[in-house]
Amino acid sequence: DDNGDDPGEGERQVGVVVDPDEETQQALTQLQLQAQQGELTEEEFEAELETLLEPSLADLSDVIAADTGGRVVETLPTFGAVRVNGPPDSLIDVLELETVDVLLAAGDLGPAEPGS
């Protein structure tokens, strides 16, 4: 049952949180404020969050693939993160990318979505 999401031989999996650009960061702050003030339901908040972060996560995925040898196996817009498989040295290289905020244990992002 190898769907490509599990790390291969000699690989590890990490969660990578994106560091969005300033414009996206300001929009996120505004979105959180609206949610706190009750202007958005949780579903609306998550949908808006996904729309806001999708471009940043797509860019991050492209950079990870091109520059580190890691491969994105899942995108988690509500966390602003991606799940990445790769050799340990490639995953360390991810930390050097400008668009990366935090590297996490993959389990910190919750269980992997089946078939994602």
C-alpha positions as CSV (number, residue, x, y, z in Angstrom):
1,D,0.0,0.0,0.0
2,D,2.7,2.5,-1.0
3,N,1.0,5.6,-2.2
4,G,4.2,7.7,-2.2
5,D,3.4,9.5,1.0
6,D,5.6,7.4,3.3
7,P,9.3,8.2,3.4
8,G,11.4,5.8,1.3
9,E,14.5,3.9,2.4
10,G,16.9,6.3,4.2
11,E,14.4,9.1,4.1
12,R,12.6,11.1,6.8
13,Q,9.5,13.2,6.9
14,V,9.1,16.7,8.4
15,G,6.6,19.5,8.5
16,V,7.6,22.8,7.0
17,V,5.8,26.0,7.9
18,V,5.8,28.7,5.3
19,D,7.0,32.2,6.1
20,P,4.6,34.3,4.0
21,D,5.5,37.6,2.4
22,E,4.6,40.8,4.2
23,E,1.4,41.4,2.2
24,T,0.1,37.9,2.9
25,Q,1.2,38.3,6.6
26,Q,-0.9,41.5,6.8
27,A,-3.9,39.8,5.2
28,L,-3.5,36.9,7.7
29,T,-3.5,39.3,10.6
30,Q,-6.7,41.0,9.3
31,L,-8.3,37.6,8.8
32,Q,-7.5,36.5,12.3
33,L,-9.0,39.8,13.6
34,Q,-12.2,39.2,11.7
35,A,-12.4,35.7,13.1
36,Q,-11.8,36.9,16.7
37,Q,-14.5,39.5,16.3
38,G,-17.0,36.9,15.1
39,E,-17.3,38.3,11.6
40,L,-16.3,34.9,10.1
41,T,-17.4,31.3,10.9
42,E,-14.7,28.7,11.4
43,E,-15.5,27.3,7.9
44,E,-15.2,30.8,6.3
45,F,-12.0,31.5,8.2
46,E,-10.4,28.2,7.0
47,A,-11.6,28.8,3.4
48,E,-10.1,32.3,3.4
49,L,-6.9,31.0,5.1
50,E,-6.5,28.4,2.4
51,T,-7.1,31.0,-0.4
52,L,-4.5,33.3,1.2
53,L,-1.8,30.7,1.8
54,E,-2.2,28.5,-1.3
55,P,0.2,30.6,-3.5
56,S,2.8,30.8,-0.8
57,L,2.6,27.0,-0.2
58,A,2.8,26.3,-4.0
59,D,5.9,28.5,-4.2
60,L,7.4,26.8,-1.2
61,S,6.7,23.4,-2.7
62,D,8.4,24.4,-6.0
63,V,11.5,25.7,-4.2
64,I,11.8,22.6,-2.0
65,A,11.6,20.4,-5.0
66,A,14.1,22.5,-7.0
67,D,16.6,23.4,-4.3
68,T,16.8,20.6,-1.7
69,G,15.9,17.2,-3.2
70,G,13.0,16.9,-0.8
71,R,9.5,16.2,-2.1
72,V,6.2,17.7,-0.8
73,V,3.7,14.9,-0.2
74,E,1.0,16.9,1.4
75,T,-0.1,20.5,1.6
76,L,-1.8,21.7,4.8
77,P,-3.2,25.2,4.2
78,T,-4.9,25.5,7.6
79,F,-1.5,25.0,9.2
80,G,0.3,27.1,6.5
81,A,2.5,24.1,6.1
82,V,3.6,21.2,3.9
83,R,4.7,17.7,4.7
84,V,8.1,16.9,3.1
85,N,9.9,13.5,2.5
86,G,13.6,13.3,1.7
87,P,17.0,12.3,2.8
88,P,18.0,13.9,6.2
89,D,20.6,16.3,4.7
90,S,18.0,17.6,2.1
91,L,15.5,18.2,4.9
92,I,18.2,20.3,6.8
93,D,18.8,22.2,3.6
94,V,15.1,23.2,3.7
95,L,15.9,25.4,6.8
96,E,18.1,27.6,4.6
97,L,15.2,28.6,2.3
98,E,14.0,32.1,2.7
99,T,10.3,31.2,2.6
100,V,10.6,28.7,5.5
101,D,9.6,29.8,9.0
102,V,9.8,26.5,11.0
103,L,10.7,22.9,10.6
104,L,8.5,20.5,12.7
105,A,8.2,16.8,13.4
106,A,5.7,15.6,10.8
107,G,3.5,14.3,13.6
108,D,3.1,17.8,15.0
109,L,0.9,18.6,11.9
110,G,-1.6,15.8,12.9
111,P,-2.1,12.5,11.0
112,A,-1.4,12.4,7.3
113,E,-4.5,12.6,5.2
114,P,-5.0,9.4,3.3
115,G,-4.5,9.9,-0.5
116,S,-3.5,13.5,-0.2
